[in-house]
């Protein structure tokens, strides 16, 4: 095989009048090899196969089968070509199938793969893109649900951790993200979330429509199988997972939220953006410099671009959705909610209780498993580690704790206490005849000894024998 450079050199020497033998000696190659390259029979840099392609005789059949079914498994196709005379292994067949490129492109399954794309213009303040991402095995022994909201124009992203991904938690997380962004855009771009969009259609859920009206935004779902339409937030998810989640040191959801806020306000907003994406070439030239000059324009940061965006103001209070979670009461007669604990009636240890919090209010209500309101507490700041207890619950818990005190002496844990008569009786009943204690009749034993040894026993030792002087 001749490399590309050797092929160029051989062609130049041939034009100078060198013979094929002289060129072969100069390149230290075989004459037949040099002749084939000069004749154009071989391509430089590509080694000729020593044997014919074993898949070539079956290429037409394979192409026809892929025309029947583009998703036909290679293993199933291998089972079909073996009876036709294919004598190689499945590994070789799969490799040759991949190199030959016989499987057709499926637009429905591949989405945008292998298709032309174009940049999508995003006016400033026009759109926020939303997306969830979840990570199992979180440091706090659960699953982390994170909602990201990205301004499509600048790329500024903010995120909020949620307990679940139901509609109420989604509304709460969206409100928190928008307040971190400083407002809302005119359009909300989402994928086909079942909590926002009616499955199988482009209609907004009737339960979510009042939420969009409350904030004055228009919900715009992505077209089916067009994930690149919300590529800004998709890039944010990838960036967040690789740069924040993998190196996060938080051990509680509250610590993770603080870490996430710090990450997006520092590292996230410090990302650079190419100026050509936001201005025409003529606008990038410096004062007095013609377009296309040699001075490299300054690259703006995500934070600088986002600060220039004008967003719509948010309502004074969030949409009044009701957050509902289930928590188990502990031995201190309290339940956990967002980094704090709230008191309940004593004696419910291990019982699952329902907690409800209406967004925009400062209270949390605790219900019994039957749905009866037990108590209403004022909310403590999230993650404060507070224990909120009412005076009535404190008095009831103190009474229960004091009633458990005793002045009796503790038991002796090292005393010897063999089985009593009741235990022995039960033991004998369980074992039956085998459990009876062995008994010996001394009179019968003496009679047996006398009969066995008549001369060995004195007469006095035999019961009932007369003794004479």
C-alpha positions in Angstrom: 0.0 0.0 0.0 1.2 3.5 -0.9 0.5 6.4 1.4 -0.9 9.6 0.0 2.5 11.2 0.1 4.1 8.3 -1.7 1.4 8.4 -4.3 2.1 12.0 -5.0 5.8 11.4 -5.2 5.4 8.5 -7.6 3.2 10.5 -9.8 5.7 13.4 -9.9 8.6 11.1 -10.7 6.6 9.4 -13.5 6.0 12.8 -15.1 9.7 13.4 -15.0 10.3 10.3 -17.1 11.3 7.8 -14.4 10.6 4.2 -15.2 8.3 2.1 -13.0 11.3 0.0 -11.9 13.3 3.2 -10.9 10.3 4.5 -8.9 9.8 1.2 -7.2 13.5 1.1 -6.1 13.3 4.7 -4.9 10.2 4.0 -2.8 11.2 0.5 -1.8 7.9 -0.9 -3.2 7.0 -3.7 -5.5 6.7 -2.7 -9.2 3.2 -4.1 -9.6 2.1 -2.0 -6.6 3.6 1.2 -8.2 2.0 0.3 -11.6 -1.5 -0.1 -10.1 -1.3 3.2 -8.3 -0.1 5.1 -11.3 -2.8 3.5 -13.4 -5.5 4.6 -10.9 -6.6 1.1 -10.0 -6.0 1.6 -6.3 -6.7 4.4 -3.8 -3.8 5.8 -1.8 -4.0 5.2 2.0 -6.5 2.3 1.6 -5.3 -1.2 1.9 -6.7 -3.7 -0.6 -8.5 -6.6 0.9 -6.7 -9.8 0.7 -10.0 -11.7 0.4 -13.3 -10.6 -1.1 -15.9 -9.1 1.2 -17.9 -12.0 2.6 -21.0 -9.9 2.9 -21.0 -8.7 -0.8 -23.0 -11.7 -2.2 -25.7 -11.1 0.4 -25.8 -7.3 0.2 -28.9 -7.2 -2.1 -30.8 -9.6 0.2 -29.9 -7.6 3.3 -30.9 -4.3 1.6 -34.2 -5.9 0.6 -34.9 -7.1 4.2 -34.1 -3.7 5.6 -36.6 -2.2 3.1 -39.2 -4.6 4.6 -38.3 -3.7 8.2 -35.7 -1.0 9.0 -35.7 -2.2 12.6 -34.9 -5.8 11.9 -32.5 -7.2 14.5 -29.0 -8.1 13.2 -29.2 -11.4 15.1 -32.5 -12.3 13.3 -31.0 -11.3 9.9 -27.9 -13.4 10.7 -30.2 -16.4 11.2 -31.6 -15.8 7.7 -28.3 -15.4 5.8 -26.6 -18.4 7.4 -28.8 -21.0 5.5 -28.1 -18.9 2.4 -24.3 -19.7 2.6 -22.9 -17.0 4.9 -20.0 -18.8 6.8 -18.7 -16.2 9.2 -19.5 -15.5 12.8 -22.2 -13.2 14.1 -19.6 -10.7 15.3 -18.1 -10.5 11.8 -21.6 -10.1 10.3 -22.6 -7.3 12.6 -19.3 -5.5 11.9 -19.6 -5.8 8.2 -23.2 -4.7 8.4 -22.2 -1.6 10.2 -19.3 -0.8 7.9 -21.4 -1.3 4.8 -24.1 1.1 6.1 -27.0 -1.0 4.8 -29.4 -0.2 7.6 -31.5 2.8 6.5 -32.1 6.0 8.5 -35.4 6.0 10.4 -36.6 9.6 10.9 -39.2 8.6 13.5 -36.7 6.9 15.8 -33.6 8.9 15.3 -35.2 12.3 15.6 -32.7 14.9 14.5 -29.8 12.5 14.0 -28.4 12.8 10.5 -30.7 15.7 9.6 -29.8 19.4 8.9 -30.4 21.8 11.7 -30.5 25.6 12.0 -30.2 28.0 14.9 -33.4 29.2 16.4 -33.7 32.9 17.2 -34.8 33.8 20.7 -35.7 37.5 21.4 -34.7 38.8 24.8 -37.4 38.1 27.4 -39.5 36.1 25.1 -39.2 32.5 26.4 -38.3 30.3 29.4 -37.6 26.7 28.8 -38.5 24.2 31.5 -37.3 20.7 32.2 -37.0 18.2 35.1 -34.0 16.0 35.8 -33.9 13.4 38.5 -31.0 11.6 40.1 -31.4 8.4 42.2 -29.3 7.5 45.2 -29.0 11.1 46.4 -26.8 11.7 49.5 -30.0 12.0 51.7 -31.1 8.5 50.8 -33.7 9.4 48.3 -34.2 10.7 44.7 -33.4 14.3 43.8 -36.0 16.0 41.6 -34.6 19.2 40.2 -36.6 21.7 38.0 -34.5 23.9 35.7 -35.8 27.1 34.0 -33.6 28.6 31.3 -34.0 32.0 29.6 -33.7 31.0 25.9 -32.0 34.3 24.9 -29.2 34.6 27.4 -29.0 31.0 28.8 -29.4 32.1 32.4 -30.6 29.1 34.4 -31.9 28.6 37.9 -33.0 25.4 39.6 -35.1 24.3 42.5 -35.2 20.9 44.3 -38.6 19.4 44.8 -40.0 16.5 46.8 -41.9 15.1 43.9 -42.8 15.9 40.3 -46.6 16.2 40.7 -48.4 19.3 39.5 -48.4 21.1 42.9 -44.7 20.7 43.4 -44.1 21.7 39.7 -46.1 25.0 40.3 -44.1 25.7 43.5 -40.8 25.0 41.8 -41.7 27.1 38.8 -42.6 30.0 41.0 -39.3 29.7 42.9 -37.3 29.5 39.7 -39.0 32.6 38.3 -38.4 34.6 41.5 -34.7 33.6 41.3 -34.7 34.8 37.6 -36.3 38.1 38.6 -39.5 37.7 36.5 -41.2 35.6 33.9 -40.9 35.5 30.1 -43.9 35.8 27.8 -43.8 32.1 26.8 -43.2 28.9 28.7 -41.6 26.2 26.5 -42.1 22.7 27.9 -41.9 19.2 26.6 -45.0 17.1 26.9 -45.2 16.9 30.6 -48.4 15.1 31.7 -48.8 17.7 34.5 -48.9 20.5 31.9 -50.0 19.1 28.6 -52.8 16.6 27.9 -51.1 13.4 26.8 -51.4 12.7 23.1 -52.3 16.3 22.3 -50.9 19.9 22.3 -53.6 21.2 24.7 -52.8 22.6 28.1 -54.2 20.7 31.1 -57.4 22.3 32.5 -55.9 22.2 36.0 -52.7 24.0 34.7 -54.4 26.7 32.6 -55.2 28.9 35.7 -51.5 28.8 36.6 -50.4 30.3 33.3 -53.1 32.9 33.6 -52.0 33.8 37.1 -48.5 34.6 35.8 -49.7 36.0 32.4 -47.6 33.5 30.3 -48.4 31.4 27.2 -47.7 27.7 27.4 -46.0 26.4 24.2 -45.3 22.7 24.1 -42.5 21.3 22.0 -43.6 19.4 18.8 -43.6 15.6 19.2 -40.1 14.2 19.2 -38.4 17.5 18.8 -36.4 17.8 22.0 -33.9 20.2 20.3 -36.7 22.8 20.3 -35.9 23.3 24.0 -32.1 22.8 23.5 -31.2 25.7 25.9 -32.6 23.9 29.0 -31.3 20.6 27.7 -27.8 22.0 27.7 -28.4 23.4 31.1 -29.4 19.9 32.4 -26.2 18.5 30.9 -24.1 21.3 32.3 -25.7 21.0 35.8 -25.3 17.3 36.0 -21.7 17.3 35.0 -20.4 20.4 36.8 -22.6 20.5 39.9 -24.3 17.2 40.7 -21.2 15.0 40.3 -19.1 17.1 42.7 -21.8 18.3 45.2 -20.9 17.8 48.8 -24.3 18.5 50.4 -25.9 15.8 52.5 -29.5 17.3 52.9 -31.9 18.8 50.3 -31.6 22.1 52.0 -27.9 22.2 51.7 -28.2 21.0 48.1 -30.5 23.9 47.3 -28.0 26.4 48.7 -25.2 24.8 46.7 -27.3 24.8 43.5 -28.2 28.5 43.9 -24.5 29.3 44.4 -23.5 27.3 41.4 -25.9 29.0 39.0 -25.2 32.5 40.2 -21.4 32.1 40.0 -20.3 29.4 37.6 -23.5 29.4 35.5 -23.7 33.2 35.0 -19.9 33.4 34.3 -20.1 31.3 31.1 -19.1 33.1 27.9 -21.3 33.5 24.8 -20.1 34.2 21.3 -21.0 37.8 20.4 -21.9 36.8 16.8 -24.9 35.0 18.1 -26.4 38.3 19.4 -25.2 40.9 16.9 -24.6 41.3 13.2 -21.0 41.3 11.9 -21.1 45.0 11.2 -22.1 45.7 14.8 -19.2 43.7 16.2 -16.5 46.0 14.7 -14.9 48.5 17.0 -15.2 52.3 16.4 -13.5 53.3 13.2 -12.8 49.6 12.3 -14.2 48.1 9.1 -16.4 45.0 9.3 -14.4 41.8 9.4 -11.4 43.5 11.2 -8.7 41.8 13.0 -9.6 42.8 16.6 -11.4 40.1 18.4 -14.6 41.3 19.9 -15.3 40.8 23.6 -17.4 37.8 24.5 -20.3 38.6 26.9 -21.2 36.5 29.9 -24.5 34.8 30.5 -25.1 37.1 33.4 -24.5 40.3 31.4 -26.9 39.1 28.7 -29.5 38.1 31.2 -29.3 41.5 33.1 -30.2 43.2 29.8 -33.4 41.1 29.3 -36.7 42.7 30.3 -38.9 40.2 32.0 -42.5 40.5 33.1 -43.2 41.2 36.8 -44.4 38.3 39.0 -47.5 38.4 41.1 -47.0 39.2 44.8 -47.9 35.7 45.9 -47.5 32.3 44.1 -50.4 30.5 42.6 -52.4 28.9 45.5 -51.6 25.3 44.8 -51.7 22.9 47.7 -48.6 20.8 48.5 -49.5 17.4 50.0 -46.9 15.0 51.4 -47.1 12.0 53.8 -44.7 11.8 56.8 -44.4 9.4 59.7 -44.5 10.6 63.3 -41.4 9.9 65.4 -41.0 9.1 69.1 -40.9 12.8 69.9 -44.5 13.2 68.6 -43.4 15.3 65.6 -43.2 15.1 61.8 -40.5 16.4 59.5 -41.3 19.0 56.8 -38.7 20.8 54.8 -35.9 20.8 57.3 -38.1 21.4 60.4 -40.2 19.3 62.7 -43.8 20.0 63.7 -45.6 18.6 66.8 -48.5 16.1 66.7 -50.6 14.4 69.3 -48.5 11.9 71.4 -49.0 8.2 70.8 -48.8 8.2 67.0 -45.2 7.0 66.6 -44.8 5.4 63.2 -48.2 6.5 61.9 -48.3 8.1 58.5 -49.8 11.6 58.6 -50.7 13.9 55.7 -49.2 17.4 55.7 -50.8 20.1 53.5 -49.3 23.5 52.7 -51.1 26.0 50.5 -48.7 28.2 48.5 -48.8 31.8 49.6 -49.8 31.0 53.2 -47.5 30.7 56.2 -49.1 27.6 57.7 -48.9 23.8 57.4 -51.8 21.6 58.3 -51.5 18.0 59.6 -54.2 15.5 59.1 -54.8 12.1 60.6 -54.9 9.0 58.3 -58.7 9.4 58.3 -58.5 12.9 57.0 -59.3 14.8 60.2 -57.5 18.0 60.8 -55.2 17.5 63.8 -53.3 20.8 64.1 -52.2 23.8 62.1 -48.7 25.2 62.6 -46.9 28.3 61.4 -44.2 27.5 58.9 -40.6 27.9 60.0 -37.9 29.0 57.5 -37.0 26.0 55.4 -33.9 24.2 56.6 -33.8 26.1 59.9 -33.9 22.8 62.0 -36.6 24.2 64.2 -39.0 22.1 66.3 -42.4 23.8 66.3 -44.6 22.6 69.2 -47.9 23.9 70.5 -48.4 24.4 74.3 -51.1 21.8 74.3 -48.9 19.2 72.6 -46.0 20.0 74.9 -48.2 19.5 78.0 -49.6 16.3 76.6 -46.2 14.9 75.7 -44.8 15.9 79.2 -47.6 14.1 80.8 -47.0 10.9 78.8 -43.2 11.1 79.6 -43.8 11.7 83.3 -46.3 8.9 83.6 -43.7 6.5 82.3 -41.4 7.2 85.2 -41.2 4.6 88.1 -39.6 4.6 91.5 -39.3 0.8 91.6 -35.9 -0.8 91.8 -34.6 -2.1 88.4 -34.6 -5.8 87.9 -31.4 -7.8 88.6 -30.4 -8.9 85.2 -27.7 -11.4 86.5 -29.8 -13.3 89.0 -30.3 -17.1 88.7 -33.9 -17.9 87.8 -34.3 -21.6 86.7 -37.6 -22.8 85.1 -40.5 -22.6 87.6 -43.1 -25.2 88.3 -45.5 -23.9 85.6 -42.7 -24.0 83.0 -41.8 -27.5 84.0 -45.4 -28.6 83.7 -45.6 -27.1 80.2 -42.3 -28.7 79.3 -43.5 -32.1 80.4 -46.7 -31.7 78.4 -44.7 -30.8 75.3 -42.3 -33.7 75.6 -44.8 -36.4 76.6 -43.5 -39.5 78.3 -40.0 -38.7 77.3 -40.1 -35.5 79.4 -40.9 -37.3 82.7 -38.2 -37.3 85.4 -36.7 -40.7 86.0 -38.0 -42.5 89.2 -36.4 -45.6 91.1 -38.3 -48.1 93.3 -35.8 -49.1 96.0 -37.7 -52.2 97.1 -37.8 -53.6 93.6 -34.1 -52.8 93.1 -33.2 -54.7 96.4 -35.2 -57.7 95.2 -33.4 -57.8 91.9 -30.0 -57.6 93.7 -31.0 -60.5 96.1 -32.1 -62.7 93.3 -28.9 -61.9 91.3 -26.6 -62.3 94.3 -28.2 -64.6 96.9 -25.0 -65.3 98.9 -23.7 -61.7 98.7 -26.5 -59.9 100.7 -27.0 -60.4 104.4 -30.4 -61.4 105.5 -30.9 -58.1 107.3 -30.5 -56.3 104.0 -33.5 -58.2 102.5 -36.8 -56.5 103.3 -39.1 -58.7 105.5 -36.3 -61.2 106.5 -36.2 -62.3 110.2 -33.1 -61.7 112.2 -32.1 -64.3 115.0 -29.4 -64.1 117.6 
